[in-house]
Amino acid sequence: MVTSDLVSEDDIANFVIPNDLPDEPMLKAYMEVKVYDKEGHIIQYHRQPMRSPTQWLLALMAIPIIGTYSSSSTEQAPSFLVNVLGLPSQQSTYITNPTYGSPYNSANIVWDFSIQLGSGTQAFSVTLKSLAAPIANGSGAGQLSYVATTASYSGTTIYTYVTVINYSPTTINVTEIGLIGIIYIQYQNSSNAWATNTFTYLLTYDTFSLAITLPPGAIATFGVALSFSG
């Protein structure tokens, strides 16, 4: 059983990246960690600004700004979706409309988020695609069990949390964190069977100013909050 938190909520304004210019779209983000021992007592709390969005996140943020509309005569995705995110310029579905005998020519797009933890460090680059030393999902030495991931939104803020447990007999230090974005494009292939193309992106990459220590049996929640305004 986990005890109630003994940590007061800080004003999110204290974690806003400074030097925002007026009348510009702003990204405000922070990371939050709570570590509990095997008896359920909170033993570490950490919160710091998230400062390192990658080009993949910036490209996704550009969608509502630039727009993704294409004329029906082109049937092509906008170039930045193809060139930056690597999405297909076309994705057709082949299932036949029973009334008109022609393809529906549509596809579904589904989003998901997750968090990856790591035990390494590396210099930040907007083109990073992975953590320096990702911590695998498991119960062996150096592994963490990723037992639950939740993603939700409120207003213009997206919250993503992961709960992990250290089942291994050794202490694990978490030094890096990445927010992962996953896009699924679902469509009917030429055999009229459902198929899915999956695209995975490292949206943010940050190292903790203080290592997050998980002793054997510890449970921890790691969260990333992204708030958009402007």
C-alpha positions, -999 to 999 in steps of 0.1 A, spaced: 0 0 0 13 34 -9 11 62 16 -4 96 7 20 121 -7 37 144 18 49 168 -9 31 200 -16 23 209 -52 46 237 -65 33 264 -87 39 253 -123 50 289 -132 82 281 -113 91 255 -138 84 275 -170 114 280 -193 123 317 -191 127 342 -220 95 334 -237 86 362 -262 52 377 -260 25 367 -285 44 335 -296 32 300 -291 48 286 -259 57 251 -248 59 247 -210 69 214 -197 82 196 -166 91 162 -153 80 148 -119 92 117 -101 80 100 -69 98 70 -55 83 47 -28 101 20 -8 87 -15 -6 67 -5 25 50 23 5 68 53 21 78 81 -3 116 82 -2 124 106 -31 106 134 -49 120 152 -78 107 179 -102 125 199 -129 117 216 -162 118 196 -194 140 216 -217 148 193 -247 122 188 -273 134 170 -304 125 178 -340 99 151 -339 79 169 -312 84 203 -330 71 187 -362 40 174 -345 35 208 -328 36 224 -363 6 204 -375 -21 227 -360 0 257 -369 9 249 -405 -21 227 -411 -22 193 -430 -48 201 -456 -42 189 -491 -64 194 -521 -84 163 -531 -67 165 -564 -32 159 -550 -39 130 -526 -5 136 -510 5 144 -474 22 177 -468 59 175 -473 70 181 -437 50 151 -426 69 130 -451 104 146 -449 106 151 -411 83 125 -396 88 99 -423 51 93 -428 40 79 -461 29 105 -487 0 82 -495 -18 55 -476 -48 40 -494 -72 13 -483 -83 -12 -508 -116 -24 -493 -144 -20 -519 -174 1 -514 -203 -24 -519 -226 3 -534 -203 20 -558 -177 -8 -564 -147 16 -558 -121 18 -530 -130 38 -499 -94 54 -500 -92 62 -464 -71 52 -434 -72 56 -396 -45 73 -375 -41 64 -339 -18 81 -313 -2 67 -282 24 79 -257 49 61 -234 80 69 -213 114 53 -216 139 54 -187 176 51 -190 208 48 -170 232 67 -193 238 102 -205 244 118 -238 246 153 -254 213 166 -265 205 169 -302 172 176 -319 178 145 -341 181 121 -312 162 89 -317 169 69 -285 182 72 -250 219 65 -243 213 34 -222 176 24 -222 165 4 -192 148 -28 -204 114 -40 -192 120 -70 -169 130 -83 -134 166 -91 -140 197 -71 -129 195 -36 -143 160 -40 -155 127 -23 -143 92 -37 -147 71 -11 -166 37 -20 -151 15 8 -162 15 38 -186 -12 65 -187 -17 94 -210 -44 120 -205 -50 157 -213 -67 186 -196 -72 218 -216 -39 223 -234 -18 201 -213 -9 165 -220 1 143 -190 20 110 -195 30 88 -165 47 55 -162 49 33 -130 79 10 -126 89 -15 -100 125 -27 -93 121 -64 -88 159 -70 -92 182 -75 -62 203 -44 -70 197 -7 -68 190 10 -101 199 46 -108 177 64 -135 196 93 -151 177 100 -183 141 100 -195 124 103 -229 88 108 -239 79 85 -267 53 92 -293 37 64 -314 16 68 -345 -3 39 -359 -17 41 -395 -44 14 -400 -57 5 -434 -71 -23 -455 -44 -39 -477 -48 -53 -512 -61 -85 -497 -88 -66 -478 -71 -75 -445 -64 -49 -418 -28 -38 -417 -9 -14 -395 22 8 -401 38 19 -368 60 50 -364 79 56 -331 95 89 -322 116 102 -293 97 134 -286 118 147 -257 151 138 -241 164 150 -207 188 140 -180 180 144 -144 199 169 -124 199 143 -96 199 106 -102 167 88 -93 176 59 -71 154 28 -69 164 3 -43 152 -33 -46 115 -35 -42 110 2 -49 80 16 -69 83 48 -88 61 70 -110 78 91 -137 57 118 -154 61 143 -182 37 172 -186 35 192 -219 15 224 -218 8 244 -250 -4 280 -252 -4 309 -275 
